[in-house]
Structure formats: structure tokens, C-alpha cells
């Protein structure tokens, strides 16, 4: 998460969430369970600023070595144009921040990366992102997300490229997110 300007990624503090491992979110605020390493954001249908893509839900899952990111969309993911699916995460103290994302052009992956917002360094990930039907799935090594800690804030966004300029068309949640994960 080419990288776009992150105007919404200030050093915002994360808020603790205490939820059982089997809990699932039904609101626009992500919930988390440390034991299972899962956080979910459910988004309202029809709130996208584009007909191209509308987020239904975003899930972050961790197995202790990898961070899996799953975007579910209301309709099939676009197979034309350029679309970036990204998650921006920041540590509770605001000292560490990352954008992780996968970019597709005409339905084909053209980038999958972890971008360190503090050092302006990008690590390209070569394990392949998958976009099919109503879902985009990616995975990232937790080692590349060092310093987020066990409590961090996050949000996900979909950005559509129009005339060379990316525009965020949908975001989940609309406000500040909250989560807990084992230290990266």
C-alpha cells in the first residue's frame, strides 16, 4: 500500500479491543482477538464513490508468521483499469506505520508490497495476490511489519486510478480502526 499519499495516516493512537477469539464484527469498527490473530471490518454496501468497486468486508488474519489480508467486495472485483487494495496500519504510539497493498491492472497483479511510512522504504512481495470473483487475497510476512506491537490501528481502502491519479473510492472503516495482534 506505486504508493499513494497517505493523508489519513497520521500518528493516530490505536484503541484496545477485547473480544473473544470466535467473535466477528458486524459494525464498521474492526474487532480483534489476540488468540486467533483476526480483525474484521464490515463496511456498508453502496457507500463507494465509484461503481467500480465497493468494499463489503476486510479481514486481517495472522498465523504468527504471516498477515493475511482479505478484501470482500459487494460485486465482482474489476477486471479493467488499475485498482489498489491497501491496508494502512500504525502502532499504538504512532512511531511505526505501514501501508500494505496489492495493485491490479486489467485484472492482473502488477504490485504487492509493504511500504514503511517512517523510512519511505518499500519491500516488494513476490508471493502473489489473488483477485477473483468478489475477493482479493494477499499475505505479508509479519517480519516486514516490525514494531506495530500487539495493539495497532488500521483501515483499508480501495483506490481506483483515473487519468494517472489514484482516488480512494471506498474505505473501511470510515473512522479510526482498532485491533490486537501478537507483536510482529
N, C-alpha and C positions, 0 to 999 in steps of 0.2 A: 503497500500500500503502500517506464516514466512515472514519477511521483508527483502528486498534485499538492498544492499549497494546503496546509492543514490549519486553517483559521480557527477551527473548533477544538484544536488540540493544545489548549493551554495547560499549564501545570495544575489541572483541577484535581483535588483530592478525591480518592475513592471512598465509598461508603461501605461499611461492612454489611454483609448479608448472611444471615444464619438460617439455613434451610436444610431439611433432611435430604440425604442422598437420592431419594426417589422422587423428590418434588420436581414439578415442572412449572414454568412460568405461564401465566395466562394473561399477563398485562404487558405493557410496553416497557417495563423495567426488568432488566435481566435479574435472575436469581441464580444462586450458586450452591454447590455442595462440594466441600473440600474432598470428602472421601471418594467421590466419583469423578472429581475434576470436571464438572459440567456447569455451564452457564448458558441460559437461553433468553433470547429477546423475541417477544411476539409483537409484530407490527400490525397496524390497522390496514386493512385492504382498501385500495383506492386512494391512498394518500400520496402516491408518487406524483412528481411534477412532470412525468413523461409516460406515454403509453408504452414505451419500450420495455420497461421492467418495473415491477412493484414488489417490494420485499414482503414476504409473509412471516418468516421467522429466520433468526440466525442462531446457530448453536456453536458454542466453543466447548470442545471436549479434550481432556488430557489423559494420557495413559502413563504420565510420569516422564516420558521421553519426547513425545510429540504433542503439538497442539493441532487438533483437527478443527477446521472451520467449515461449517455447512450453512450455505445460504439456500433457503427455500423461497421460491417466488410464487406469486399468485398465478401467473401464466407461464408458458414455456419461456426459457431464457432466450434472449435474442440471438439470432444466427447471422445478423448483418450489423455492420457498424462496429465501433470499438466500445467495449464496456469493461469497467474496472470494478471488481468486488473487493472491498477492503475493510479491515478492522483496524481501528486506532486504539491502542491500549497505553495506559500510563500508570506508573507506580503511585502508591498512596501518598508518598511525599513529593510527587511531581518531578523527581530527579531523573527518571528514566521514562522514555516513551518510544513506541514503535508503531509503524504502520506496516501491516502485513497484507499482501494482496495478490490477486491474480487478475491479469488483464487478457481479454479475448478480442480478436479482430475477426469478424465474419465467422464466429463460432469456433475459431482455433486459438489455443493458448499462445500468447506472444510474450508474456512475462509472468513470473511468480517470484515473489521477493519478500524480504524482511528489510525494512528501512529504519535505521536507528535515527530518531529525530534529534537526539543530542549531539551525535557526531556527524550527522549528514552522510553516513555510510550506508550503502545498500548491499545486501547479500542476496544474490540470485539463487533461487531454489530450483533444483532440477528434478524433483520427484514427481512432477506432473500434476496439474489441476484438471479436474473433470467438470465439464458443463454439459448437462443433458436434461431434457425434459424440463422440469421445474426446479432443478437443483444444481448448485455449484459446490464442489467439494475440493478442499485443499488441505495440506498438512505442512507443519513447520516444526523444526527441531526446537525444543524448549531451550537448548543451549544458546540459540540465536536470540532469545528473549531475556537474557540475563538481567537481573536487577528489578524485574517487575514486582517481585515479592509475592507473598501469599494472598494479598488483597490488592486488587488493582481495578481501576475504572476502564471502561471500554465502550465503544459504539461501533456499529458497522454502517457502511454506506455503499451505494451503487452510484457510479459516476459514468455518464454517457458522454462520449466525445462528439462535439458538434463543431465542424469547421476548425478542427485543431485545438479547440478549447474544451476542457473537461468541465462538466457541470454535474454536481451532486443532484440526483433526481429523487433519491429516497434514502432515509436514514433510520436506523433502529438502535436504540430508542431515540426519540426526538430530543430528549434531555440527557442528563448525566446517567451513566450506567453504573452498576455495582456488581462486584463478583469476588470470589475467593478461589485461589488455585494454590497448589503446592509451589514453593519457591522455584523459579526457573533456573 
